[in-house]
Amino acid sequence: MDTVVRKGFVEGVSTAPPSKSYTHRALFCSSLALGKSQIGFPLWSRDTEASVNALEKLGVEVNVKPTCWLIDSQGFNDSPSEIFCQESGTTLRFATAVSSLVNGETRITGGPSLLKRPIEPLIECLRQLGVECCSSNGYPPILVKGVGNITGGDVSIKGDISSQFVSAVLLIAPYADKPLTLKLSTPLESKPYVSMTIETQKSYGVYVYVEEDMRSFEIKRQSYKPSRFTVEGDWSSSAYLLAAGALAGRVTVKGLRVDSIQADRKILEILKAMGAEARETSEGITIEQSQIEGIEADLSDCPDLFPVVATLCSVAKGVSVLKGLGRLRFKESDRLAVMADGLRRIGVSINTKEGVVEIKGGMVHGCTVNPENDHRIAMAFAVLGLAAEGETRILNSECVDKSFPDFWNVLESLNANVRRLRNE
């Protein structure tokens, strides 16, 4: 499916979709807790579906209902054979770690873009924990030969490639034979995502001691307890709705916690710094169209914000500088390159060098954009299309199903000029 977006005024109120990151974490914590758990208001998307399927393959029963999922875990199957993670990087990393607790051999694989995402740092760490595992030159597929336990002790892992490697080890650490100390050999980026993992673990009765600089984590042997976990609204997906308000009208998003530890809560700070009219009330967060200014921002801890922040910078007055973007080449696409190509097509002056992007704002015009199956790029150009002259056509726009399946419906509910085209 392709989608055409035209310039127009958007206005309305929308409820934030549930957090994808918290849904993943709650699913895996529930699977590690023997007994019955509940997850309230989870996100159903292609990525979270991948995690549900992975856990069912491991022998966990997941009863998916519209507003509440029931998870019954009585331990993992021996030798579940193969887990297919679709295109979900979180599922891949978490399932790889959890497979080390299985008695037997598990093959973890995924779709084409997932096979291009690195896994070697996690593999190396699992080997330090006594797990026999291998990959295809540092990339999926992965073969894990579990023996039902991990050894514990002092282990190290890189922190500057993906925070999901750290989260994956933390998830299984409570079941080590002895206390586990995880030390980072490089500084941790995307720190808030690790904090989200630790917060979710705490909801399931597991406690992690963290050094102040997040370079070391200590976990004693303990057990997850069944829990009732409620998923909060997703700042990552809501950022696109808030940006639509800033560029093309007035949008209120309900259901976002302003005290959330989600990394992408920073979008509100960025919008305010750019001069957007922002109001926080009991009704939600309202962003209203205004003349926004260029900004200098470090996105090291929130790299997923890059596409939406880049769209804001594209129409902002002056030059913007965005830093901390080196890891974007490891996303669903080479996100930095694909985003830069699309912005140039739409009339934006952009320069990229060693993880730093410079964008000169100005007038933008519609064009055809191939998001390369990257959900965040598709949503970013949909928002930018609301401010562009002419038509902006987004190819394979159904890729938003990865994280925000209702995105196009929500845009239409805000009176966006959106036309969906069924490919013949």
N, C-alpha and C positions, 0 to 999 in steps of 0.2 A: 504493500500500500504506500502511495505517496500522499503527501498533504501539502496544500497550498495555503499560505498565510498572507493576508493583505493588511496594509496599514489601517488602523482604526482605534477607536476609543474602547477601552475595557473598563468594566465596573462591576463590582459585586462582592459577595462574601463567599468564602470557600473554607472548608475544614481541611486542615493539614492531613495528608495521608499518614498512615502509621510508619514508624521508623523501620527501614530495612535492616539497618545495623543491629538494632535491639532485637528484632524478630529472629535474625540468625543466631544471636548469642543466647537468647532464651530457649530456642530449639535445642541447641547443643547442650546447654546446662541441664535442661529437662531430660535429655537422653542419658546424661551421666548420673542422674538422681534416680535411684531405684524406687519405683512406685509411680504414683499418678500425679502429674502436674497440669496446670492450666495456664494458657497464655491468652490474655485478654486483648482484644483489638490488634491482632497481628496483621502484618502486611502480606497479602497474597500477590506475588509477582513471579516472573520467571525465575529470578534468583532464589527467592525463598522456597519456591516449589522444588528447586534443585536440592535444597537442604532437607526438605521433607522427604523427598525420594531417597536421598542418601541415608537418612536415619532409618527409614523403613527397610532399606536393604540390609542395614545392620541389625534388624530385628526389633526396632522400636515401633510401637503402634502409635500412629498419629491420626486422630479423628478431627478432620478439618470441618469446622462450622463457620458460618459467616462472621461472627464477632468473638468467637472463643475456640481455641484449639485445645483438645484434650490429648495429653501425651502419657502413654503408659510404657514405662521402661522396666524390663525385668532382666537387664543385661544384654550383651551383644551376641549375635549369632557367631558361631565358629565359621570362618572362611566364607564371607559373603560374596566371594568371587570378584565382581566388578561394580564400582560405583561410578556412574556417569554424572558429572557435575554441570552439564550444559555449558553455559558461559560464565558461571559464578565463581569468581576468584575466592570469595569468602568460603563458599562450600568446599572448594578444592583444598584450601589450606587447613580448615578445621577438620574436614573428613580425613585428611592425611594423618593428622596428629591423633585423632580418635581411633583410627585403624590400628595404631600401635597397641591399643588395649584389647584387641581382638585376638583370639587364639586361631591363628591361621594366616593365610595369604590373601591380601586384598589388592586389587588393581584399581587405581583411581585415575580417571581420565576425564575428558570434556570435549567441547566443541573447538572449532578451528582457532578462534582468537585465544581461548584459554590455553591451548598448547604452546602459545608464544609467551606465556607469562612465567617468570622465573620461580623456581621452587627449591633450588639447591641450599640456601641458608637454613631452611627448615629441615631438609633431609640431613644435613650435617649435624644439626642439633639433636635430632632424634637418634642418630647413631651414637652420640655421646651418652644417650640414655639407654643404650644397650639394644636399640631397635635395629633390626636388619632391614634396610630399605635402599632402593635405588631409583634413579630417574633416567630420562633420556637426555644426557648431556646437560643436566641442570634444569630441564623442563619436563612437563608431563608428557606421557603417562608416568605414573609412579607405582612402584611395587613395594608394598609393605608386608613384611613377614612378622606378624605380631606373636607374642607369647603370653599375652594377657596382662602384662605389667611392664613398668619402666623402672629403671634403677634409682634415679634421683642423684643427689650429690651436686657438685658444682658444674654447671654447663654454661656455654656462651653462645651468642647468636648476634648477627648483624641487626642493627636497628634502623638503618637508613635506606632499605630497599622497600620493605612493606611492614607496617606495624602488625599486619595479620599474622606474620610469622611468630611474633612475640605473643599475641593473643592465643594462637593455636597451642603453644607450649604451656601457657598459663592454664588453659582449659583442662589439660590432662595432668598437670603437676600434682594436684591433690592425691592422685592414685599412685604416686611414686613409692618405691619400697622404703625410702628414707627421705628426710627433708631435702627439698630441691632449692638451690640458689641459681637463678638465671641472671647472668651478667651480659650486658650489651657491649660488644666490641667496637661499635660505632654509635654515635648519638642517635637517639630515637626521634624519628619524625612521625607526624600524626599522633602525637601523644594522647589527645582526647579519645581516640578510638581504643587505646589500651585501657584508659580509665573507664570507658564504657564496659569493657569486658570485666574488669575487676568489680565494678558496681553491680553488674548482673550476677557474677559469682556470689557476691555478698547476699543477694536476694535468695540464693539457694544454699545459704549456710556455709559458704567457703570464704576464707579470709586470706588475703595476700598482703604481705608486708612490703611496702614500696619505699625505696630510698628517695629522698627529696628531689633529686635530679632525674629520676626514672632511669637510672643506669643499672639498677640491680633490684631483683625481686626475690623474696623468700617465701616459700610455701611449705608448710608442714603437711604431713600426711593427714588427710581428713576426708570426709564423705559429703557429697552433695545431698541435700535434702529436697524432697518434692516441694514445689512452691506454686503460688498463684502470682504470676507476673503480668503486669499491665504494660503494654507497649505505648510509649508516648509518641506525639506527633513528630514527623520527620522534617528537620530543618533543611536537609539536603534537597529534597524535592520541593519543599515550600519556597526555597530561594528563587525558583523560576517564577512563581506566582507573584512574589513580592517585587521582583525585577520588572514583571509586566506592568505592575502598578506604577513603578518609577518611570517607565518609558512611555506608557500609553494610557494612563487613566488613573483609576483609584481602586485598589484591591485590599480587602481585609481578609486575613487568614486567621482562623480560629484553631485552638487546640495545640498551640506551641508553648512550651515552657521557656520563659525568658531566663530561668535559672538552670536550664539544661546544661549538661557537660558535653553535649554533641559539638563536634568541631565546627560544623557549618552554621552554628548559631552566630558565627562571626559575620555572616551576611548582613545582619542588622547594623552592626558597627560600621561596616563598609558603606552601606547605603547612607547612613547618617553622615559619615565623613565626606561623602561625595556631595552632600547637600540635599539629599532627598527628604521630602516631607514625611516624617514618620511619627506615628502615634501609637502608644501602647495603652490599651484600656481593657476593661473586663470583657469586652466583646471580641478582643483579638488584637492583632497588629495590623495597622493600616498604613499603606505606602501610597503616596499620591504623586502624580506626575509633576515634575519640576525640572528646572535647568540644573543638571548635575555637573560637577567639576571632576577633572582627572584626579587620580589618587596614586600614591605609592604604597604597596601592600606586600607583606610577606605571607605567602600561602603555604608555607612548609607544613603546618599542622592541619591545614584544610585544603589539600590540593583539588578535591572534588569541586570546590567552588570556582576553579579557574574558568570553565566555559561560561558560566553565568556572569561572573565578574568581568570577563573579557567583553561580553555583549554590552554591559553598562559602560565600560571604558570606550567602546566604539562610537558612542554618541555623546560622550561627555566632552565638555569644553577643555581643551588643552591636551597634554601628554600624560599618560599613565604608565607606571612601571610596576610590573608584577614579578615577584621573586619567589624562589623556593619551589620551582616547577620541574626539577630534573627528573623526578620519578614518574612523570606523566607518560613517558614512553612505555611504561609497563602496564598501562590500563587496557580497557577493552580495545582500544586502538592506540596508535602513537598519538595520544590526545593533543599534544602540543602541535605536532605537524599538521594534523587534520584540521584542527581549529584554525590555525594560521592560514591554511589554504582557503578555507571557507570564508574567513574574514576578508581576505584579499579579493575574493570573488564578489563580495558584497560592497566593496569600495573602501575598505579600511586600510590604513597604512600601519603595518605591524612589522616589527623586527624581533627576532628571537636569537638568543645566544646563551649557551651554557645555563639553561634553566631560568633565564631572565627574559621577560617579554616587555617590549615597549610598544604602546599603542597610541596613535594620534587620533583623537576623536573628531567626528565631523558628520557630514551627510552620508547616509547609506542607501543603497538601492537594491531592489530584489534581484535574486539570481536562483539558480538551481544548486542545491548543496547535497553532497553525498556524505552523510555522517559516519560512514564506514561501520555501520551497525553499533554505533556508540550512543547509548540512550541519552547521556548528558549533552552531547553535541547536538543531537536532534532537538532537544528541549531548548537549548540555548538559541539556536537559529529560529525556532518558532517565536521566541520572545523578541528577538531582534527584528523579525519580520513584521511585528506589530508597529515598528517605528520606521520601516524602510519604505521608500517609494516603489510602487509597483508590486509585483508578486514575488514571494519567496517560496520556492518549491523544495520540499524536503523529501528526499528519496528514502524508501524503506522506513517510513516513519513509525511503523509498528514496533521498532526496536525499543521504544519507550517502555514497553511491557516489562523490560528487565527490572525496572525499579518503581515505575509510576504508571501502571496500566490504564488508569483513568485520566491521564494527562489531557488528552485531546477533548474528552467530554467536559473536563473542568474548564478548559479554555473557552469552549463554546458556551458554557453556563455563565461566563464572564462577558459574554457578547463579543468575543473575539471573532474576527472575520476569517473563519477557518473552513476549508473545503477538502474533504477526504476523497481521494481517487482510488478506486479499486483497480489494481493492475490486471490487465487481461492475461 
